[in-house]
Amino acid sequence: MPPTHSVTGEFTHAFEIKSGPVNLPLLKLLSDDVGAISAQLRQKIRQAPDFFRNAPMAIDIHSIADASDNIDFIALVRIMRDYGLIPVGLCGGQERHNQAAQSVGLSVLSLARHEQPPSPPQVSETPKSKSPPAEMHSKIIEQPVRSGQRIYVAAGDLVVMSQVSAGAEIMADGNIHVYGTLRGRALAGVQGNLESRIFCHDLQAELVSVGGHYKISENIDDSLRGVPVQIFLQDQSLIIQRL
């Protein structure tokens, strides 16, 4: 006998489609040499296999779209899947790239406003201002961040008043403050802000990252565990310093 359903009115809503603060990592291609991409990706994943395992990722080709007509999306998607990544879409391409990407099951994505690449090259003869932009804001989380939770603050800082559990992931375009034990993963400056920092009262993290530079648990000195620390970039190196 087929199942019966209780319906109030004409129908019952089973789902909603809404926008949300999803931060999708980008594989930003600087070359269409699939062999070179594969070698570098393999090396990167070996440094933090748990971080990349089953991670959804978009392919960003805006840096090479004008010069490249020969991107082998079939091989690129296969390589990403072989390394445990989940390629979901393409951004920054032209129509010919979009059609080729769609033919292998990738969606065509648009970069969010804060992810748009700058028009001029990222080269400046004057020091960058360390002042945060006017729209910077903070988000305060008072409850513990549980395993499996993923919190992202765009264009601002994240403040966690409690602990971050193993298997959780916290991210911010600005700084991260954790007034408790930091387990799981913490990524500050995820849109490239190299001035961002991570502060925590008890470092037990699986992975920490500032501006795309990261360290995994195995590479964190035991003397820095269980004590208040700050994490920041200095000369392109990730520094963990006791407070």
Steps between C-alpha positions, in 0.01 A plus 500: 500500500650837407578729793253771587604857566337756718481823304384829642351726234601435141851364575770474764837670447775239500794736446611858443768634267692782666834669466744442782849593618675207330871546454610287206876450461644591160764315303643808328683391186809693394582251222311258275778238536301215656818307584642791698166557669483132599851498647447816704157389617637164613768672704249741653259225601776292657559785745141489631309198367217523753438863415452430130320165524155522333532878481275669242702736283441734206748556218591866445663575163463876477881541504550286188163529321620753241812305405388139522279307263629155591389429855444126525202498735455124467851435631479778759175371649637145506815612681303695761274202569798264518641722776172492693371843400148563372510742203165679484532787255698747292534874544690768309470330163379617163214341309722236338636402841153492653372266229797268541457497878128426475572210266684323787233574759631822653268789572582859400546721804525873554745645747336675794562871529772465764669227297528697176859519379644851488534667163868600537771247593548454873824694504542819697797725561347633823425298814145374534290668763445285805172677578195280451249611238200698615262208453696267731288353777524231766288196570490366855422133569420435866433125478759227437564428132417131465666238282374526141402866532645747253489874576617770260503877549534702180673839519546485874633332813373190678491486881424167671434535872518125561688200362533376142463123481703256293348468154363856502617772261502873566595756235511877466619758251647683799629383838389203710480512882426185699455548877523128569661188358555511126473158344382439143610741228538878512559704184546878522542736205338249266463762225870580511532748788858433610464732802241275664579310818366214709487530879402216734529409869584133443644378168410140412410560135507251214591781260554876520530732202555871437465637149531153348820410690429211736642255750352166595500344847810290437704812421404695813759491779380327818612801707229708329216265588267571788615862539371837374652582159472731207554384142611737227705531183854635496713495185262250339542260795224406743608588854342358816598708801411467868309790652 
